[in-house]
Protein backbone atom coordinates (compact mmCIF):
# COMPACT_ATOMS: atom_id res chain seq x y z
CA UNK A 1 0.00 0.00 0.00
CA UNK A 2 2.69 2.53 0.96
CA UNK A 3 5.08 1.57 -1.85
CA UNK A 4 2.50 1.98 -4.60
CA UNK A 5 1.54 5.43 -3.35
CA UNK A 6 5.12 6.66 -3.11
CA UNK A 7 5.80 5.55 -6.69
CA UNK A 8 3.65 8.50 -7.71
CA UNK A 9 6.60 10.70 -6.72
CA UNK A 10 9.26 8.61 -8.43
CA UNK A 11 10.97 10.38 -11.35
CA UNK A 12 10.35 7.52 -13.79
CA UNK A 13 6.65 7.24 -12.93
CA UNK A 14 6.20 11.00 -12.94
CA UNK A 15 7.54 10.99 -16.51
CA UNK A 16 5.13 8.23 -17.51
CA UNK A 17 2.17 10.11 -15.99
CA UNK A 18 3.19 13.29 -17.80
CA UNK A 19 3.35 11.48 -21.15
CA UNK A 20 -0.14 10.12 -20.47
CA UNK A 21 -1.43 13.61 -19.69
CA UNK A 22 -1.98 12.82 -16.01
CA UNK A 23 -1.25 15.03 -13.02
CA UNK A 24 -0.62 13.64 -9.56
CA UNK A 25 -2.85 15.22 -6.92
CA UNK A 26 -2.56 14.46 -3.21
CA UNK A 27 -5.07 14.98 -0.44
CA UNK A 28 -3.33 14.89 2.93
CA UNK A 29 -5.39 14.64 6.11
CA UNK A 30 -4.50 15.37 9.70
CA UNK A 31 -5.50 12.10 11.35
CA UNK A 32 -4.84 12.93 14.99
CA UNK A 33 -7.22 11.25 17.42
CA UNK A 34 -9.88 13.96 17.45
CA UNK A 35 -9.83 14.48 13.67
CA UNK A 36 -13.24 14.33 11.98
CA UNK A 37 -11.66 12.28 9.18
CA UNK A 38 -12.28 9.16 11.27
CA UNK A 39 -16.01 9.57 10.58
CA UNK A 40 -15.33 9.16 6.84
CA UNK A 41 -13.90 5.68 6.23
CA UNK A 42 -12.81 5.03 2.63
CA UNK A 43 -13.15 8.73 1.78
CA UNK A 44 -10.35 8.35 -0.76
CA UNK A 45 -12.45 5.89 -2.77
CA UNK A 46 -15.51 8.16 -2.62
CA UNK A 47 -13.47 11.16 -3.77
CA UNK A 48 -12.00 9.06 -6.59
CA UNK A 49 -15.46 8.05 -7.78
CA UNK A 50 -16.55 11.69 -7.73
CA UNK A 51 -13.56 12.61 -9.91
CA UNK A 52 -14.45 9.78 -12.32
CA UNK A 53 -18.06 10.95 -12.53
CA UNK A 54 -16.99 14.35 -13.84
CA UNK A 55 -14.23 12.88 -16.04
CA UNK A 56 -11.47 14.68 -14.15
CA UNK A 57 -9.47 11.78 -12.72
CA UNK A 58 -9.46 8.83 -10.35
CA UNK A 59 -8.08 7.50 -7.04
CA UNK A 60 -4.76 5.65 -7.19
CA UNK A 61 -3.42 4.72 -3.75
CA UNK A 62 -2.78 5.82 -0.18
CA UNK A 63 0.23 6.29 2.09
CA UNK A 64 0.09 6.15 5.88
CA UNK A 65 3.45 7.42 7.20
CA UNK A 66 2.89 5.97 10.69
CA UNK A 67 2.92 2.44 9.27
CA UNK A 68 6.59 2.68 8.31
CA UNK A 69 7.70 5.24 10.91
CA UNK A 70 5.57 5.60 14.10
CA UNK A 71 7.15 9.01 14.76
CA UNK A 72 5.45 10.28 11.59
CA UNK A 73 1.94 9.07 12.39
CA UNK A 74 -0.90 11.55 12.44
CA UNK A 75 -1.51 11.95 8.73
CA UNK A 76 -2.72 10.06 5.70
CA UNK A 77 -1.85 10.81 2.07
CA UNK A 78 -4.21 9.86 -0.78
CA UNK A 79 -2.95 9.98 -4.37
CA UNK A 80 -5.17 10.73 -7.37
CA UNK A 81 -4.42 10.96 -11.08
CA UNK A 82 -6.09 13.90 -12.78
CA UNK A 83 -6.85 14.29 -16.49
CA UNK A 84 -8.19 17.79 -15.81
CA UNK A 85 -6.15 19.32 -12.99
CA UNK A 86 -8.33 22.38 -12.45
CA UNK A 87 -11.58 20.44 -12.33
CA UNK A 88 -10.06 17.79 -10.07
CA UNK A 89 -8.73 20.33 -7.59
CA UNK A 90 -12.02 22.24 -7.47
CA UNK A 91 -14.06 19.04 -7.05
CA UNK A 92 -11.83 17.74 -4.26
CA UNK A 93 -12.03 21.05 -2.41
CA UNK A 94 -15.80 21.33 -2.78
CA UNK A 95 -16.37 17.74 -1.66
CA UNK A 96 -14.10 18.17 1.36
CA UNK A 97 -15.98 21.36 2.24
CA UNK A 98 -19.32 19.56 1.91
CA UNK A 99 -18.08 16.95 4.39
CA UNK A 100 -16.74 19.57 6.80
CA UNK A 101 -13.14 18.42 6.34
CA UNK A 102 -11.32 21.44 4.93
CA UNK A 103 -9.92 22.33 8.34
CA UNK A 104 -7.98 19.01 8.44
CA UNK A 105 -6.99 18.74 4.77
CA UNK A 106 -4.25 19.86 2.42
CA UNK A 107 -4.54 19.51 -1.35
CA UNK A 108 -1.26 19.32 -3.24
CA UNK A 109 -0.16 18.59 -6.78
CA UNK A 110 3.12 17.25 -8.12
CA UNK A 111 5.01 19.76 -10.19
CA UNK A 112 7.99 17.45 -10.61
CA UNK A 113 8.90 14.13 -9.07
CA UNK A 114 9.47 14.63 -5.33
CA UNK A 115 8.02 18.16 -5.52
CA UNK A 116 4.53 18.85 -4.29
CA UNK A 117 2.98 22.31 -4.23
CA UNK A 118 0.25 23.20 -1.73
CA UNK A 119 -2.83 24.25 -3.71
CA UNK A 120 -5.13 24.39 -0.67
CA UNK A 121 -4.21 24.17 3.00
CA UNK A 122 -5.94 24.63 6.33
CA UNK A 123 -2.91 26.85 7.06
CA UNK A 124 -3.26 29.77 4.60
CA UNK A 125 0.46 30.61 4.87
CA UNK A 126 1.27 27.20 3.38
CA UNK A 127 -0.68 27.73 0.14
CA UNK A 128 1.69 27.98 -2.80
CA UNK A 129 4.67 26.58 -0.92
CA UNK A 130 6.69 23.76 -2.34
CA UNK A 131 7.18 20.54 -0.40
CA UNK A 132 10.27 18.68 -1.50
CA UNK A 133 11.20 15.25 -0.33
GROMACS elastic network, one bead per residue, 0.5 to 0.9 nm:
[ bonds ]
;  ai    aj funct       b0    kb
    1     4     6  0.55984   500
    1     5     6  0.65618   500
    1     6     6  0.89600   500
    1    61     6  0.69296   500
    1    62     6  0.64531   500
    1    63     6  0.66270   500
    1    64     6  0.85111   500
    2     5     6  0.53177   500
    2     6     6  0.62915   500
    2     7     6  0.87871   500
    2    61     6  0.80164   500
    2    62     6  0.64834   500
    2    64     6  0.66432   500
    2    65     6  0.79704   500
    2    67     6  0.83169   500
    2    68     6  0.83273   500
    3     6     6  0.52485   500
    3     7     6  0.63030   500
    3    63     6  0.78299   500
    4     7     6  0.52860   500
    4     8     6  0.73129   500
    4    60     6  0.85292   500
    4    61     6  0.65690   500
    4    62     6  0.78829   500
    4    63     6  0.82691   500
    5     8     6  0.57382   500
    5     9     6  0.80440   500
    5    60     6  0.73804   500
    5    61     6  0.50232   500
    5    62     6  0.53724   500
    5    63     6  0.56546   500
    5    77     6  0.83499   500
    5    78     6  0.76980   500
    5    79     6  0.64799   500
    6     9     6  0.56099   500
    6    10     6  0.70138   500
    6    61     6  0.87745   500
    6    62     6  0.84658   500
    6    63     6  0.71469   500
    6    79     6  0.88165   500
    7    11     6  0.84786   500
    7    12     6  0.86649   500
    7    13     6  0.65264   500
    7    14     6  0.83021   500
    8    11     6  0.83905   500
    8    13     6  0.61529   500
    8    14     6  0.63271   500
    8    17     6  0.85635   500
    8    24     6  0.69329   500
    8    60     6  0.88890   500
    8    61     6  0.89371   500
    8    79     6  0.75446   500
    8   110     6  0.87702   500
    8   113     6  0.78193   500
    8   114     6  0.87862   500
    9    12     6  0.86097   500
    9    13     6  0.71108   500
    9    14     6  0.62345   500
    9    24     6  0.82961   500
    9   110     6  0.75469   500
    9   112     6  0.79137   500
    9   114     6  0.50681   500
    9   115     6  0.76932   500
    9   116     6  0.87573   500
   10    13     6  0.53890   500
   10    14     6  0.59528   500
   10    15     6  0.86002   500
   10   113     6  0.55673   500
   10   114     6  0.67750   500
   11    14     6  0.50661   500
   11    15     6  0.62242   500
   11    16     6  0.87576   500
   11   112     6  0.77065   500
   11   114     6  0.75155   500
   12    15     6  0.52266   500
   12    16     6  0.64488   500
   12    17     6  0.88524   500
   12   113     6  0.82456   500
   13    17     6  0.61332   500
   13    18     6  0.85014   500
   13   113     6  0.82156   500
   14    17     6  0.51330   500
   14    18     6  0.61616   500
   14    19     6  0.87051   500
   14    22     6  0.89290   500
   14    23     6  0.84645   500
   14    24     6  0.80590   500
   14   110     6  0.84698   500
   14   112     6  0.70885   500
   14   113     6  0.56618   500
   15    18     6  0.50852   500
   15    19     6  0.62727   500
   15    20     6  0.86825   500
   15   112     6  0.87568   500
   15   113     6  0.81839   500
   16    19     6  0.51902   500
   16    20     6  0.63250   500
   16    21     6  0.87544   500
   16    22     6  0.85917   500
   17    20     6  0.50327   500
   17    21     6  0.62377   500
   17    23     6  0.66868   500
   17    24     6  0.78606   500
   17    81     6  0.82650   500
   18    21     6  0.50050   500
   18    22     6  0.54945   500
   18    23     6  0.67480   500
   19    22     6  0.75220   500
   20    23     6  0.89820   500
   20    83     6  0.88483   500
   21    82     6  0.83414   500
   21    83     6  0.63319   500
   21    84     6  0.88454   500
   22    57     6  0.82461   500
   22    81     6  0.58088   500
   22    82     6  0.53397   500
   22    83     6  0.51046   500
   22    84     6  0.79530   500
   22    85     6  0.82909   500
   23    57     6  0.88453   500
   23    80     6  0.81184   500
   23    81     6  0.55096   500
   23    83     6  0.66269   500
   23    84     6  0.79763   500
   23    85     6  0.65179   500
   23   109     6  0.72738   500
   23   110     6  0.69289   500
   23   111     6  0.83409   500
   24    79     6  0.67601   500
   24    80     6  0.58300   500
   24    82     6  0.63564   500
   24    85     6  0.86351   500
   24   108     6  0.85208   500
   24   109     6  0.56916   500
   24   110     6  0.53857   500
   24   111     6  0.83396   500
   25    78     6  0.82657   500
   25    79     6  0.58236   500
   25    80     6  0.50760   500
   25    81     6  0.61574   500
   25    82     6  0.68291   500
   25    85     6  0.80341   500
   25    88     6  0.82791   500
   25    89     6  0.78215   500
   25   107     6  0.72253   500
   25   108     6  0.57364   500
   25   110     6  0.64168   500
   25   116     6  0.86328   500
   26    77     6  0.64587   500
   26    78     6  0.54638   500
   26    80     6  0.61677   500
   26    81     6  0.88114   500
   26   106     6  0.79765   500
   26   107     6  0.57302   500
   26   108     6  0.50318   500
   26   109     6  0.59592   500
   26   110     6  0.80031   500
   26   116     6  0.84007   500
   27    44     6  0.84838   500
   27    76     6  0.82082   500
   27    77     6  0.58397   500
   27    78     6  0.52085   500
   27    79     6  0.67037   500
   27    80     6  0.81295   500
   27    92     6  0.82417   500
   27   105     6  0.67025   500
   27   106     6  0.57084   500
   27   108     6  0.64166   500
   27   109     6  0.87911   500
   28    75     6  0.67523   500
   28    76     6  0.55972   500
   28    78     6  0.63095   500
   28    79     6  0.88030   500
   28   104     6  0.83067   500
   28   105     6  0.56225   500
   28   106     6  0.50765   500
   28   107     6  0.64086   500
   28   108     6  0.78706   500
   29    35     6  0.87732   500
   29    37     6  0.73682   500
   29    74     6  0.83598   500
   29    75     6  0.54015   500
   29    76     6  0.53166   500
   29    77     6  0.65989   500
   29    78     6  0.84629   500
   29   101     6  0.86230   500
   29   104     6  0.55915   500
   29   106     6  0.64911   500
   29   107     6  0.89444   500
   30    35     6  0.67057   500
   30    37     6  0.78141   500
   30    74     6  0.59301   500
   30    76     6  0.68848   500
   30   103     6  0.89220   500
   30   104     6  0.51832   500
   30   105     6  0.64677   500
   30   106     6  0.85517   500
   31    34     6  0.77390   500
   31    35     6  0.54585   500
   31    36     6  0.80791   500
   31    37     6  0.65283   500
   31    38     6  0.73880   500
   31    73     6  0.80983   500
   31    76     6  0.66203   500
   31   104     6  0.78968   500
   32    35     6  0.53835   500
   32    37     6  0.89796   500
   32    73     6  0.82170   500
   32    75     6  0.71592   500
   33    36     6  0.86835   500
   33    38     6  0.82367   500
   33    74     6  0.80573   500
   34    37     6  0.86214   500
   34    38     6  0.81835   500
   35    38     6  0.63335   500
   35    39     6  0.84824   500
   35   101     6  0.89554   500
   35   104     6  0.71644   500
   36    39     6  0.56841   500
   36    40     6  0.75843   500
   36   100     6  0.81554   500
   36   101     6  0.69620   500
   36   104     6  0.78845   500
   37    40     6  0.53542   500
   37    41     6  0.75712   500
   37    43     6  0.83427   500
   37   101     6  0.69201   500
   37   104     6  0.77099   500
   38    41     6  0.63403   500
   40    43     6  0.55283   500
   40    99     6  0.86220   500
   41    44     6  0.82833   500
   42    45     6  0.54764   500
   42    46     6  0.66782   500
   42    47     6  0.88857   500
   43    46     6  0.50167   500
   43    47     6  0.60626   500
   43    48     6  0.84486   500
   44    47     6  0.51679   500
   44    48     6  0.60943   500
   44    49     6  0.86909   500
   44    59     6  0.67283   500
   44    60     6  0.89360   500
   44    61     6  0.83750   500
   44    62     6  0.79999   500
   44    78     6  0.63208   500
   44    79     6  0.83884   500
   44    80     6  0.87215   500
   45    49     6  0.62365   500
   45    50     6  0.86664   500
   45    58     6  0.86647   500
   45    59     6  0.63247   500
   45    60     6  0.88795   500
   46    49     6  0.51671   500
   46    50     6  0.63025   500
   46    51     6  0.87611   500
   46    59     6  0.86729   500
   47    50     6  0.50466   500
   47    51     6  0.63084   500
   47    52     6  0.87121   500
   47    58     6  0.80475   500
   47    59     6  0.72876   500
   47    91     6  0.85567   500
   47    92     6  0.68038   500
   47    95     6  0.75004   500
   47    96     6  0.87134   500
   48    51     6  0.51065   500
   48    52     6  0.62788   500
   48    53     6  0.87039   500
   48    57     6  0.71685   500
   48    60     6  0.80245   500
   48    80     6  0.70697   500
   48    92     6  0.89869   500
   49    53     6  0.61437   500
   49    54     6  0.88738   500
   49    57     6  0.86151   500
   49    58     6  0.65770   500
   49    59     6  0.74436   500
   50    53     6  0.50854   500
   50    54     6  0.66768   500
   50    55     6  0.87031   500
   50    56     6  0.87167   500
   50    57     6  0.86600   500
   50    58     6  0.80812   500
   50    91     6  0.77915   500
   50    92     6  0.84235   500
   50    95     6  0.85802   500
   51    54     6  0.55024   500
   51    55     6  0.61709   500
   51    56     6  0.51659   500
   51    57     6  0.50303   500
   51    58     6  0.55935   500
   51    59     6  0.80210   500
   51    80     6  0.89677   500
   51    82     6  0.81025   500
   51    87     6  0.84348   500
   51    88     6  0.62585   500
   51    91     6  0.70604   500
   51    92     6  0.78253   500
   52    56     6  0.60205   500
   52    57     6  0.53823   500
   52    58     6  0.54518   500
   52    59     6  0.85842   500
   53    56     6  0.77457   500
   53    57     6  0.86359   500
   54    57     6  0.80304   500
   54    87     6  0.82823   500
   54    88     6  0.86075   500
   54    91     6  0.87603   500
   55    58     6  0.84627   500
   55    82     6  0.88275   500
   55    83     6  0.75323   500
   55    84     6  0.77927   500
   55    87     6  0.88256   500
   55    88     6  0.87834   500
   56    81     6  0.85493   500
   56    82     6  0.56063   500
   56    83     6  0.51921   500
   56    85     6  0.71597   500
   56    86     6  0.84904   500
   56    87     6  0.60386   500
   56    88     6  0.53223   500
   56    91     6  0.87298   500
   57    80     6  0.69457   500
   57    81     6  0.53743   500
   57    83     6  0.52295   500
   57    84     6  0.68802   500
   57    85     6  0.82473   500
   57    87     6  0.89222   500
   57    88     6  0.65959   500
   58    79     6  0.89075   500
   58    80     6  0.55586   500
   58    81     6  0.55237   500
   58    82     6  0.65511   500
   58    83     6  0.86194   500
   58    88     6  0.89895   500
   59    62     6  0.88333   500
   59    78     6  0.77288   500
   59    79     6  0.62860   500
   59    81     6  0.64560   500
   59    82     6  0.88175   500
   60    78     6  0.76908   500
   60    79     6  0.54751   500
   60    80     6  0.50967   500
   60    81     6  0.65914   500
   61    77     6  0.85672   500
   61    78     6  0.59909   500
   61    79     6  0.53220   500
   61    80     6  0.72268   500
   62    76     6  0.72430   500
   62    77     6  0.55447   500
   62    79     6  0.59137   500
   63    67     6  0.85838   500
   63    75     6  0.88973   500
   63    76     6  0.59966   500
   63    78     6  0.63736   500
   63    79     6  0.80935   500
   64    67     6  0.57667   500
   64    68     6  0.77571   500
   64    72     6  0.88476   500
   64    73     6  0.73721   500
   64    74     6  0.85491   500
   64    75     6  0.66523   500
   64    77     6  0.63247   500
   64    78     6  0.87514   500
   65    68     6  0.57921   500
   65    69     6  0.60415   500
   65    70     6  0.74364   500
   65    71     6  0.85635   500
   65    72     6  0.56030   500
   65    73     6  0.56553   500
   65    74     6  0.79592   500
   65    75     6  0.68890   500
   65    76     6  0.68780   500
   65    77     6  0.81208   500
   66    71     6  0.66363   500
   66    72     6  0.50976   500
   66    74     6  0.69650   500
   66    75     6  0.76764   500
   66    76     6  0.85476   500
   67    70     6  0.63448   500
   67    72     6  0.85582   500
   67    73     6  0.73996   500
   68    72     6  0.83570   500
   68    73     6  0.89009   500
   69    72     6  0.55622   500
   69    73     6  0.70793   500
   70    73     6  0.53091   500
   70    74     6  0.89411   500
   71    74     6  0.87526   500
   72    75     6  0.77063   500
   73    76     6  0.82154   500
   81    85     6  0.87506   500
   81    88     6  0.89204   500
   82    85     6  0.54325   500
   82    86     6  0.87832   500
   82    87     6  0.85542   500
   82    88     6  0.61871   500
   82    89     6  0.86835   500
   83    87     6  0.88031   500
   83    88     6  0.79840   500
   84    87     6  0.55350   500
   84    88     6  0.60377   500
   84    89     6  0.86260   500
   85    88     6  0.51191   500
   85    89     6  0.60761   500
   85    90     6  0.85708   500
   85   109     6  0.86566   500
   86    89     6  0.52937   500
   86    90     6  0.62008   500
   86    91     6  0.85597   500
   87    90     6  0.52019   500
   87    91     6  0.60045   500
   87    92     6  0.85116   500
   88    91     6  0.51671   500
   88    92     6  0.60693   500
   88    93     6  0.85517   500
   89    92     6  0.52284   500
   89    93     6  0.61764   500
   89    94     6  0.86035   500
   89   107     6  0.75612   500
   89   108     6  0.87035   500
   89   109     6  0.87854   500
   89   119     6  0.80731   500
   89   120     6  0.87861   500
   90    93     6  0.51996   500
   90    94     6  0.60932   500
   90    95     6  0.85397   500
   91    94     6  0.51449   500
   91    95     6  0.60047   500
   91    96     6  0.84489   500
   92    95     6  0.52366   500
   92    96     6  0.60804   500
   92    97     6  0.85266   500
   92   107     6  0.80468   500
   93    96     6  0.51732   500
   93    97     6  0.61127   500
   93    98     6  0.86075   500
   93   102     6  0.73862   500
   93   107     6  0.77180   500
   93   120     6  0.78603   500
   94    97     6  0.50238   500
   94    98     6  0.61249   500
   94    99     6  0.87005   500
   94   102     6  0.89170   500
   95    99     6  0.63299   500
   95   100     6  0.86618   500
   95   101     6  0.86543   500
   96    99     6  0.51473   500
   96   100     6  0.62087   500
   96   101     6  0.50842   500
   96   102     6  0.55860   500
   96   105     6  0.79105   500
   97   101     6  0.57946   500
   97   102     6  0.53811   500
   97   103     6  0.86460   500
   98   101     6  0.76959   500
   98   102     6  0.87623   500
   99   102     6  0.81362   500
  100   103     6  0.75098   500
  100   104     6  0.89334   500
  101   104     6  0.56075   500
  101   105     6  0.63617   500
  102   105     6  0.51061   500
  102   106     6  0.76700   500
  102   120     6  0.88570   500
  102   121     6  0.78559   500
  102   122     6  0.64090   500
  103   106     6  0.85662   500
  103   121     6  0.80322   500
  103   122     6  0.50223   500
  103   123     6  0.84449   500
  104   121     6  0.83909   500
  104   122     6  0.63362   500
  105   120     6  0.80584   500
  105   121     6  0.63474   500
  105   122     6  0.61761   500
  106   118     6  0.69685   500
  106   119     6  0.76722   500
  106   120     6  0.55588   500
  106   122     6  0.63958   500
  106   123     6  0.85000   500
  106   127     6  0.89443   500
  107   117     6  0.85274   500
  107   118     6  0.60550   500
  107   119     6  0.55668   500
  107   121     6  0.63900   500
  108   116     6  0.59016   500
  108   117     6  0.52827   500
  108   119     6  0.51922   500
  108   120     6  0.68680   500
  108   121     6  0.84343   500
  108   131     6  0.89859   500
  109   115     6  0.82906   500
  109   116     6  0.53143   500
  109   117     6  0.54959   500
  109   118     6  0.68454   500
  109   119     6  0.69709   500
  110   113     6  0.66435   500
  110   114     6  0.74149   500
  110   115     6  0.56273   500
  110   117     6  0.63874   500
  111   114     6  0.83553   500
  111   115     6  0.57868   500
  111   116     6  0.59991   500
  111   117     6  0.67985   500
  111   130     6  0.89751   500
  112   115     6  0.51381   500
  112   116     6  0.73418   500
  113   116     6  0.80238   500
  113   132     6  0.89367   500
  114   131     6  0.80310   500
  114   132     6  0.56302   500
  114   133     6  0.53272   500
  115   130     6  0.65746   500
  115   131     6  0.57084   500
  115   133     6  0.67432   500
  116   129     6  0.84283   500
  116   130     6  0.57092   500
  116   132     6  0.63857   500
  116   133     6  0.85532   500
  117   127     6  0.78670   500
  117   128     6  0.59855   500
  117   129     6  0.56548   500
  117   131     6  0.59500   500
  117   132     6  0.85857   500
  118   121     6  0.65740   500
  118   126     6  0.65722   500
  118   128     6  0.51056   500
  118   129     6  0.56227   500
  118   130     6  0.65000   500
  118   131     6  0.75409   500
  119   126     6  0.87050   500
  119   127     6  0.56205   500
  119   128     6  0.59280   500
  119   129     6  0.83320   500
  120   123     6  0.84171   500
  120   124     6  0.77593   500
  120   126     6  0.80785   500
  120   127     6  0.56269   500
  120   128     6  0.79898   500
  121   124     6  0.58944   500
  121   125     6  0.81674   500
  121   126     6  0.62710   500
  121   127     6  0.57761   500
  122   125     6  0.88771   500
  122   126     6  0.81997   500
  122   127     6  0.86967   500
  123   126     6  0.55772   500
  123   127     6  0.73265   500
  124   127     6  0.55355   500
  125   128     6  0.82032   500
  125   129     6  0.82199   500
  126   129     6  0.55181   500
  126   130     6  0.86016   500
  127   130     6  0.87327   500
